């Protein structure tokens, strides 16, 4: 009963945090509000939450990493693959080494292996936290794609590095050659398992659906089980469950392009996964706030072992580590840019040279979040001999502090760094969208023509099929005409489309209001009302998101 009560309290806190974030005048990032709300809960009630590292990791990481891989824009991922790989692999190793030695020098009570584990944990960035900040300031689309791609891959590389550091802390030994061989096995094995699990699950469910029909609920449940299945199988075979979850998500995005699921399945599944993402991220940050007082007490005890008796040293450590992370990130981005410009000069190219403000924004946009917290909470509680894991509470507190400070720094600085910043023109997606709509409409017209001919052939009422086909094809031809224009005509056509969209929304909302009135007056059954309202909701979602 207590576990259920705690779960309900956490869910309620997530709901309240969203309302508080919207109510704040400065539009505070939701993660910060959730952390504060969790701390407030801890100050008035002891929920008795004991975070088991293995359970916490299994419960939250697979679905979040799977969804990141599923939804990341693939065109941006492949276009900027060089930059993304430099940030997600090279920068992670650079951060682990640099911050690891720095933390060990600054806090001698923290063993070097634990310091490396902490550095590996704080190396992954969190695009969800950046997106929360982006609601206040426009972040360039290409920069967001790079940050998303970086976070997708550095989650895996950072947590794999943490795994090696923890193993070194537990055993007291570390072999670079063994580590390299192990890394190849766990990475390639994890990727192969993630791809294989998703592909086999998709083949099996598609085969069953084609022969016996598709059940929406089962399809959604399968999508929820895939990341856990990939993660558990990979861990059982001593591969990377993290990479397996990421690879499963990326594979899922390609499987979906075959379009074999029913439309209603895709709509409902998307809504379910939005809820999973919102809930999981919210609970993690609320739990962080709820654990802060306990973490602070444990961290203060470790700090006293260094000869510092003032708790303010904890905050000093957090700020200094955050500054070190930002400095290393700035140095890496600047150096990487120099090499890119040098290679371009050798080829005779003249690429865009970003200003220092854009480089600084890229550095500060490396906000830490969900993955950092989930990773640090998986640090072992005890050593192999049963003794307490050294400086665990301090490592958890420092990681939590880095999350908070990086969020604050980004939310304060990014609006100023990106304001009125001159950026290279990005390719417009409007032309691509217009071409796709025209191509789809042309294929639809040919299909309708063939269908009306087949359906009306030899029938006495064939003219009804012809009239219905003409009515539908007229709408498609209007789309082709409006999307095929250029220059001023195109701008006028888009303005007309916008006017029509607004009028459609007015009509749909009026329909819905009338249906609800009829249902309240018992002039319409609940079943019929829900069906008709759902149709209007789907139409409005289409017109309202263009």
Secondary structure, DSSP 8 states (H G I E B T S, - for coil): -HHHHHHHHHHHHHHHHHHHHHHSTT---HHHHHHHHHHHHHHH--------HHHHHHHHHHHHHHHHHHHS-HHHHHHTHHHHHIIIIIHHHHHHHHHHHHHHHH-TTS-HHHHHHHHHHHHS--HHHHHHHHTTS---HHHHHHHHHHHHHHHHHHHHHHHHHHHHHHHS---HHHHHHHHHHHHHHHHHHHHHHHHHHHHHHHHHHHHH---HHHHHHHHHHHHHHHHHHHHHTTS-HHHHHHHHHHHHHHHHTT--S-HHHHHHHHHHHHHHHHHHHHHHHHHHHHHHHHHHHHHHHHHHTTT---THHHHHHHHHHHHHHHHHHHHHHHHHHHHHHHHHHHTT-------HHHHHHHHHT----HHHHHHHTTS-SB-TTSSB-TTHHHHHHHHHHHHHHHHHHHHHHHHHHHTT--------HHHHHHHHHHHHHHHHHHHHHHHHHHHHTT-TTHHHHHHHHHHHHHHHHHHHHHHH--HHHHHHHHHHHHHHHHHHHHHHHHHHHHHHHHHHTTSS-HHHHHHHHHHHHHHHHHHHT-
